[in-house]
């Protein structure tokens, strides 16, 4: 993984167009995107669905990073998940036709969508109640947006560890 010579996003100053109270969310999402893309550059696609020691595969983390961000942003807008989102949720962790480039593209698009949503989120709306899931578990706009940021960073860290483990183990001849 190539480490950027730039400081982490939270040390680079405000992200243009993002309300002040949502700067930490934007910083975390941008940091996650930088780290994920750098980490996965040159990663061997044939290892995308390997689960060393039974942990989640890199492919799962990439699917989940994009999917959970999409779902949390949907709830933050006060909407319910549509059938396509539910289908994607059910398919997370299932290897298939997803290629590394497609998974990264989907994640990058979700980060862009998140930044657009953050830019259009008034700070006064952060305490507005929102329901999560079919059970409509109580949360707030701010709670959902901050969870989107911390959840993204959590899976970025898990992906980093999984990829480093896979990179330390040689490919066997029968894969």
Order of alpha helices (4+ residues) and beta strands (2+ residues): alpha-alpha-alpha-alpha-beta-beta-alpha
